[in-house]
Amino acid sequence: AKFKGGKLPSSIGGLIHLRFLSLDDAGVSHLPSSMRNLKLLLYLNLSVAIGEPVHVPNVLKEMLELRYLFLPWFKHDKTKLELGDLVNLEHLWSFSTQHSSVTDLLRMTKLRYLSVSLSERCTFETLSSSLRQLRNLETLYLDFSPKTNYVGELVLDFIHLKELVLTVRMSKIPDQHQFPPHLEHISLFNCGMEEDPMPILEKLLHLKSVKLTFEAFVGRKMVCSKGGFSQLCALEIYEQLELEEWIVEEGS
């Protein structure tokens, strides 16, 4: 939809019984404060347009029934979005420590799906202390500042986590014990790993799929050894531009 001046009409606030609202790719740059009246919303998608700044008034904290919330990727104002009261959230996409406080996550104990963008001013230790409260978390997307190398800091041993997506600079992959014990799916993007990640990944006993894309690994040689990846069903290797040799031993 196209709205004059990129502004969603304030009359949207009159739809007080609304349960579902999606502005996915709608090109909206301003949301009205009248949205605070939509207290019965269960699903709200504010992914208005990737790459475009958007003004979001601080109205989300009043939508206490929300189960699914997709935040915009970019905000141009300095308003901190307060999300701490959304205790019923099960799915939170594009949460950014630049626009919200990481402590807001502490009360979201029902979260099963979480996508987090970590700014430079928030350490991974601070994020971890909040994430550890999320006992029901099954899927976690982590996108870190490209200027920081997080090798050695990543401890992601969440007991119920099944899927993990990492966009984080690290010279080598974390050790086996730093990953969730029952992890089934892992995707690595733009990691710039110089050491072969396969010797660690192949020891994760429950892995069913692995994706290495967009220079996750920048080394020249990769080895999958005998007996590794006992449960693997799918492997995607894409745009590993430095890779010259891939050895797959019999029994891998």
Contacts in CASP RR format, 6 or more apart in sequence:
PFRMAT RR
TARGET T0000
AUTHOR 0000-0000-0000
METHOD contacts of the structure
MODEL  1
AKFKGGKLPSSIGGLIHLRFLSLDDAGVSHLPSSMRNLKLLLYLNLSVAI
GEPVHVPNVLKEMLELRYLFLPWFKHDKTKLELGDLVNLEHLWSFSTQHS
SVTDLLRMTKLRYLSVSLSERCTFETLSSSLRQLRNLETLYLDFSPKTNY
VGELVLDFIHLKELVLTVRMSKIPDQHQFPPHLEHISLFNCGMEEDPMPI
LEKLLHLKSVKLTFEAFVGRKMVCSKGGFSQLCALEIYEQLELEEWIVEE
GS
1 26 0 8 1.000
2 27 0 8 1.000
3 9 0 8 1.000
3 26 0 8 1.000
3 27 0 8 1.000
3 28 0 8 1.000
5 29 0 8 1.000
5 30 0 8 1.000
6 27 0 8 1.000
6 28 0 8 1.000
6 29 0 8 1.000
6 30 0 8 1.000
7 28 0 8 1.000
7 29 0 8 1.000
7 30 0 8 1.000
7 32 0 8 1.000
8 23 0 8 1.000
8 26 0 8 1.000
8 28 0 8 1.000
8 30 0 8 1.000
8 31 0 8 1.000
8 32 0 8 1.000
8 35 0 8 1.000
9 32 0 8 1.000
10 32 0 8 1.000
10 33 0 8 1.000
10 34 0 8 1.000
11 34 0 8 1.000
12 21 0 8 1.000
12 32 0 8 1.000
12 34 0 8 1.000
12 35 0 8 1.000
12 38 0 8 1.000
13 32 0 8 1.000
13 34 0 8 1.000
13 35 0 8 1.000
13 36 0 8 1.000
13 37 0 8 1.000
13 38 0 8 1.000
14 34 0 8 1.000
14 37 0 8 1.000
15 38 0 8 1.000
16 37 0 8 1.000
16 38 0 8 1.000
16 39 0 8 1.000
16 40 0 8 1.000
17 40 0 8 1.000
18 38 0 8 1.000
18 40 0 8 1.000
18 41 0 8 1.000
19 40 0 8 1.000
19 41 0 8 1.000
19 42 0 8 1.000
19 43 0 8 1.000
20 41 0 8 1.000
20 42 0 8 1.000
20 43 0 8 1.000
21 38 0 8 1.000
21 41 0 8 1.000
21 43 0 8 1.000
21 44 0 8 1.000
21 45 0 8 1.000
22 43 0 8 1.000
22 44 0 8 1.000
22 45 0 8 1.000
23 45 0 8 1.000
23 46 0 8 1.000
23 47 0 8 1.000
23 48 0 8 1.000
24 45 0 8 1.000
24 47 0 8 1.000
24 48 0 8 1.000
24 70 0 8 1.000
25 47 0 8 1.000
25 48 0 8 1.000
25 49 0 8 1.000
26 48 0 8 1.000
26 49 0 8 1.000
27 48 0 8 1.000
27 49 0 8 1.000
27 52 0 8 1.000
28 48 0 8 1.000
28 49 0 8 1.000
28 54 0 8 1.000
29 48 0 8 1.000
29 52 0 8 1.000
29 53 0 8 1.000
29 54 0 8 1.000
29 55 0 8 1.000
30 54 0 8 1.000
30 55 0 8 1.000
31 46 0 8 1.000
31 54 0 8 1.000
31 55 0 8 1.000
31 56 0 8 1.000
31 57 0 8 1.000
31 59 0 8 1.000
32 57 0 8 1.000
33 57 0 8 1.000
33 59 0 8 1.000
35 57 0 8 1.000
35 59 0 8 1.000
36 57 0 8 1.000
36 59 0 8 1.000
36 62 0 8 1.000
38 44 0 8 1.000
38 63 0 8 1.000
39 62 0 8 1.000
39 63 0 8 1.000
39 64 0 8 1.000
39 65 0 8 1.000
40 65 0 8 1.000
41 63 0 8 1.000
41 65 0 8 1.000
41 66 0 8 1.000
42 65 0 8 1.000
42 66 0 8 1.000
42 67 0 8 1.000
42 68 0 8 1.000
43 66 0 8 1.000
43 67 0 8 1.000
43 68 0 8 1.000
44 60 0 8 1.000
44 63 0 8 1.000
44 66 0 8 1.000
44 68 0 8 1.000
44 69 0 8 1.000
44 70 0 8 1.000
45 68 0 8 1.000
45 70 0 8 1.000
46 54 0 8 1.000
46 56 0 8 1.000
46 69 0 8 1.000
46 70 0 8 1.000
46 71 0 8 1.000
46 72 0 8 1.000
47 70 0 8 1.000
47 71 0 8 1.000
47 72 0 8 1.000
47 73 0 8 1.000
47 93 0 8 1.000
47 94 0 8 1.000
48 54 0 8 1.000
48 72 0 8 1.000
50 73 0 8 1.000
51 73 0 8 1.000
51 74 0 8 1.000
52 74 0 8 1.000
53 74 0 8 1.000
53 75 0 8 1.000
53 76 0 8 1.000
54 72 0 8 1.000
54 74 0 8 1.000
54 75 0 8 1.000
54 76 0 8 1.000
55 75 0 8 1.000
55 76 0 8 1.000
55 77 0 8 1.000
55 79 0 8 1.000
56 71 0 8 1.000
56 72 0 8 1.000
56 75 0 8 1.000
56 77 0 8 1.000
56 79 0 8 1.000
56 81 0 8 1.000
57 79 0 8 1.000
58 79 0 8 1.000
58 80 0 8 1.000
58 81 0 8 1.000
58 82 0 8 1.000
60 66 0 8 1.000
60 69 0 8 1.000
60 81 0 8 1.000
60 82 0 8 1.000
60 83 0 8 1.000
60 86 0 8 1.000
61 81 0 8 1.000
61 82 0 8 1.000
61 83 0 8 1.000
61 84 0 8 1.000
61 85 0 8 1.000
61 86 0 8 1.000
62 85 0 8 1.000
63 86 0 8 1.000
64 85 0 8 1.000
64 86 0 8 1.000
64 87 0 8 1.000
64 88 0 8 1.000
65 88 0 8 1.000
66 86 0 8 1.000
66 88 0 8 1.000
66 89 0 8 1.000
67 88 0 8 1.000
67 89 0 8 1.000
67 90 0 8 1.000
67 91 0 8 1.000
68 89 0 8 1.000
68 90 0 8 1.000
68 91 0 8 1.000
69 83 0 8 1.000
69 86 0 8 1.000
69 89 0 8 1.000
69 91 0 8 1.000
69 92 0 8 1.000
69 93 0 8 1.000
70 93 0 8 1.000
70 94 0 8 1.000
71 81 0 8 1.000
71 92 0 8 1.000
71 93 0 8 1.000
71 94 0 8 1.000
71 95 0 8 1.000
71 96 0 8 1.000
71 99 0 8 1.000
72 94 0 8 1.000
73 94 0 8 1.000
75 81 0 8 1.000
75 99 0 8 1.000
80 99 0 8 1.000
80 100 0 8 1.000
80 101 0 8 1.000
81 99 0 8 1.000
81 100 0 8 1.000
82 100 0 8 1.000
82 101 0 8 1.000
82 104 0 8 1.000
83 89 0 8 1.000
83 92 0 8 1.000
83 95 0 8 1.000
83 100 0 8 1.000
83 104 0 8 1.000
83 108 0 8 1.000
84 103 0 8 1.000
84 104 0 8 1.000
84 106 0 8 1.000
84 107 0 8 1.000
84 108 0 8 1.000
85 107 0 8 1.000
86 104 0 8 1.000
86 107 0 8 1.000
86 108 0 8 1.000
87 107 0 8 1.000
87 108 0 8 1.000
87 109 0 8 1.000
87 110 0 8 1.000
88 110 0 8 1.000
89 108 0 8 1.000
89 110 0 8 1.000
89 111 0 8 1.000
90 110 0 8 1.000
90 111 0 8 1.000
90 112 0 8 1.000
90 113 0 8 1.000
91 111 0 8 1.000
91 112 0 8 1.000
91 113 0 8 1.000
92 108 0 8 1.000
92 111 0 8 1.000
92 113 0 8 1.000
92 114 0 8 1.000
92 115 0 8 1.000
93 113 0 8 1.000
93 115 0 8 1.000
94 115 0 8 1.000
94 117 0 8 1.000
95 105 0 8 1.000
95 114 0 8 1.000
95 115 0 8 1.000
95 116 0 8 1.000
95 117 0 8 1.000
96 116 0 8 1.000
96 117 0 8 1.000
96 119 0 8 1.000
97 116 0 8 1.000
97 117 0 8 1.000
97 118 0 8 1.000
97 119 0 8 1.000
97 121 0 8 1.000
97 122 0 8 1.000
97 127 0 8 1.000
98 117 0 8 1.000
98 119 0 8 1.000
98 121 0 8 1.000
102 122 0 8 1.000
102 126 0 8 1.000
102 127 0 8 1.000
102 130 0 8 1.000
103 130 0 8 1.000
105 111 0 8 1.000
105 114 0 8 1.000
105 130 0 8 1.000
105 131 0 8 1.000
105 133 0 8 1.000
105 134 0 8 1.000
106 130 0 8 1.000
106 133 0 8 1.000
108 134 0 8 1.000
109 133 0 8 1.000
109 134 0 8 1.000
109 135 0 8 1.000
109 136 0 8 1.000
110 136 0 8 1.000
111 134 0 8 1.000
111 136 0 8 1.000
111 137 0 8 1.000
112 136 0 8 1.000
112 137 0 8 1.000
112 138 0 8 1.000
112 139 0 8 1.000
113 137 0 8 1.000
113 138 0 8 1.000
113 139 0 8 1.000
114 131 0 8 1.000
114 134 0 8 1.000
114 137 0 8 1.000
114 139 0 8 1.000
114 140 0 8 1.000
114 141 0 8 1.000
115 140 0 8 1.000
115 141 0 8 1.000
115 143 0 8 1.000
116 127 0 8 1.000
116 140 0 8 1.000
116 141 0 8 1.000
116 142 0 8 1.000
116 143 0 8 1.000
117 143 0 8 1.000
118 124 0 8 1.000
118 127 0 8 1.000
118 142 0 8 1.000
118 143 0 8 1.000
118 144 0 8 1.000
118 145 0 8 1.000
119 145 0 8 1.000
120 145 0 8 1.000
120 147 0 8 1.000
120 148 0 8 1.000
123 153 0 8 1.000
124 144 0 8 1.000
124 150 0 8 1.000
124 153 0 8 1.000
124 154 0 8 1.000
125 153 0 8 1.000
128 155 0 8 1.000
131 137 0 8 1.000
131 140 0 8 1.000
131 158 0 8 1.000
132 158 0 8 1.000
134 158 0 8 1.000
135 159 0 8 1.000
135 160 0 8 1.000
136 160 0 8 1.000
137 158 0 8 1.000
137 160 0 8 1.000
137 161 0 8 1.000
138 160 0 8 1.000
138 161 0 8 1.000
138 162 0 8 1.000
138 163 0 8 1.000
139 161 0 8 1.000
139 162 0 8 1.000
139 163 0 8 1.000
139 164 0 8 1.000
140 156 0 8 1.000
140 158 0 8 1.000
140 161 0 8 1.000
140 163 0 8 1.000
140 164 0 8 1.000
140 165 0 8 1.000
141 165 0 8 1.000
141 167 0 8 1.000
142 164 0 8 1.000
142 165 0 8 1.000
142 166 0 8 1.000
142 167 0 8 1.000
142 168 0 8 1.000
143 167 0 8 1.000
143 168 0 8 1.000
144 150 0 8 1.000
144 167 0 8 1.000
144 168 0 8 1.000
144 169 0 8 1.000
146 169 0 8 1.000
146 190 0 8 1.000
147 169 0 8 1.000
148 169 0 8 1.000
149 169 0 8 1.000
149 170 0 8 1.000
149 171 0 8 1.000
150 168 0 8 1.000
150 169 0 8 1.000
150 170 0 8 1.000
151 170 0 8 1.000
151 171 0 8 1.000
151 172 0 8 1.000
151 174 0 8 1.000
152 170 0 8 1.000
152 174 0 8 1.000
152 178 0 8 1.000
154 166 0 8 1.000
154 168 0 8 1.000
154 170 0 8 1.000
154 174 0 8 1.000
154 178 0 8 1.000
155 174 0 8 1.000
155 178 0 8 1.000
156 164 0 8 1.000
156 174 0 8 1.000
156 178 0 8 1.000
156 179 0 8 1.000
156 180 0 8 1.000
157 177 0 8 1.000
157 178 0 8 1.000
157 179 0 8 1.000
157 180 0 8 1.000
157 181 0 8 1.000
158 180 0 8 1.000
159 180 0 8 1.000
159 181 0 8 1.000
159 182 0 8 1.000
160 180 0 8 1.000
160 182 0 8 1.000
161 180 0 8 1.000
161 182 0 8 1.000
161 183 0 8 1.000
162 180 0 8 1.000
162 182 0 8 1.000
162 183 0 8 1.000
162 184 0 8 1.000
162 185 0 8 1.000
163 183 0 8 1.000
163 184 0 8 1.000
163 185 0 8 1.000
163 186 0 8 1.000
164 179 0 8 1.000
164 180 0 8 1.000
164 183 0 8 1.000
164 185 0 8 1.000
164 186 0 8 1.000
164 187 0 8 1.000
165 186 0 8 1.000
165 187 0 8 1.000
165 189 0 8 1.000
166 186 0 8 1.000
166 187 0 8 1.000
166 188 0 8 1.000
166 189 0 8 1.000
166 191 0 8 1.000
167 189 0 8 1.000
167 190 0 8 1.000
167 191 0 8 1.000
168 191 0 8 1.000
169 190 0 8 1.000
169 191 0 8 1.000
169 192 0 8 1.000
170 191 0 8 1.000
170 192 0 8 1.000
170 193 0 8 1.000
171 192 0 8 1.000
171 193 0 8 1.000
171 194 0 8 1.000
171 195 0 8 1.000
172 193 0 8 1.000
172 194 0 8 1.000
172 195 0 8 1.000
172 197 0 8 1.000
173 188 0 8 1.000
173 191 0 8 1.000
173 193 0 8 1.000
173 195 0 8 1.000
173 197 0 8 1.000
173 200 0 8 1.000
173 201 0 8 1.000
174 200 0 8 1.000
175 200 0 8 1.000
176 200 0 8 1.000
176 203 0 8 1.000
176 204 0 8 1.000
179 186 0 8 1.000
179 204 0 8 1.000
181 206 0 8 1.000
182 206 0 8 1.000
183 204 0 8 1.000
183 206 0 8 1.000
183 207 0 8 1.000
184 206 0 8 1.000
184 207 0 8 1.000
184 208 0 8 1.000
184 209 0 8 1.000
184 231 0 8 1.000
185 207 0 8 1.000
185 208 0 8 1.000
185 209 0 8 1.000
185 210 0 8 1.000
186 201 0 8 1.000
186 204 0 8 1.000
186 207 0 8 1.000
186 209 0 8 1.000
186 210 0 8 1.000
186 211 0 8 1.000
187 210 0 8 1.000
187 211 0 8 1.000
187 213 0 8 1.000
188 197 0 8 1.000
188 211 0 8 1.000
188 212 0 8 1.000
188 213 0 8 1.000
188 216 0 8 1.000
188 217 0 8 1.000
189 213 0 8 1.000
189 214 0 8 1.000
189 216 0 8 1.000
190 214 0 8 1.000
190 215 0 8 1.000
190 216 0 8 1.000
191 215 0 8 1.000
191 216 0 8 1.000
191 217 0 8 1.000
192 215 0 8 1.000
192 216 0 8 1.000
192 217 0 8 1.000
192 218 0 8 1.000
193 216 0 8 1.000
193 217 0 8 1.000
193 218 0 8 1.000
193 219 0 8 1.000
194 218 0 8 1.000
194 219 0 8 1.000
195 219 0 8 1.000
196 217 0 8 1.000
196 219 0 8 1.000
196 221 0 8 1.000
196 222 0 8 1.000
196 223 0 8 1.000
197 212 0 8 1.000
197 216 0 8 1.000
197 217 0 8 1.000
198 222 0 8 1.000
198 223 0 8 1.000
198 224 0 8 1.000
198 225 0 8 1.000
199 223 0 8 1.000
199 225 0 8 1.000
201 207 0 8 1.000
201 210 0 8 1.000
201 229 0 8 1.000
202 224 0 8 1.000
202 225 0 8 1.000
202 227 0 8 1.000
202 228 0 8 1.000
202 229 0 8 1.000
202 252 0 8 1.000
203 228 0 8 1.000
205 230 0 8 1.000
205 231 0 8 1.000
206 231 0 8 1.000
207 229 0 8 1.000
207 231 0 8 1.000
207 232 0 8 1.000
208 231 0 8 1.000
208 232 0 8 1.000
208 233 0 8 1.000
208 234 0 8 1.000
209 232 0 8 1.000
209 233 0 8 1.000
209 234 0 8 1.000
209 235 0 8 1.000
209 236 0 8 1.000
210 229 0 8 1.000
210 232 0 8 1.000
210 234 0 8 1.000
210 235 0 8 1.000
210 236 0 8 1.000
211 235 0 8 1.000
211 236 0 8 1.000
211 238 0 8 1.000
212 236 0 8 1.000
212 237 0 8 1.000
212 238 0 8 1.000
212 240 0 8 1.000
213 236 0 8 1.000
213 237 0 8 1.000
213 238 0 8 1.000
213 239 0 8 1.000
214 238 0 8 1.000
214 239 0 8 1.000
215 239 0 8 1.000
215 240 0 8 1.000
215 241 0 8 1.000
215 242 0 8 1.000
216 240 0 8 1.000
217 240 0 8 1.000
217 242 0 8 1.000
217 243 0 8 1.000
218 240 0 8 1.000
218 241 0 8 1.000
218 242 0 8 1.000
219 242 0 8 1.000
219 243 0 8 1.000
220 242 0 8 1.000
220 243 0 8 1.000
220 244 0 8 1.000
220 245 0 8 1.000
221 243 0 8 1.000
221 244 0 8 1.000
221 245 0 8 1.000
221 246 0 8 1.000
221 247 0 8 1.000
222 243 0 8 1.000
222 245 0 8 1.000
222 246 0 8 1.000
222 247 0 8 1.000
223 246 0 8 1.000
223 247 0 8 1.000
223 249 0 8 1.000
224 246 0 8 1.000
224 247 0 8 1.000
224 248 0 8 1.000
224 249 0 8 1.000
224 252 0 8 1.000
225 249 0 8 1.000
225 252 0 8 1.000
226 249 0 8 1.000
226 250 0 8 1.000
226 251 0 8 1.000
226 252 0 8 1.000
227 249 0 8 1.000
227 251 0 8 1.000
227 252 0 8 1.000
228 251 0 8 1.000
228 252 0 8 1.000
229 252 0 8 1.000
237 243 0 8 1.000
237 246 0 8 1.000
END
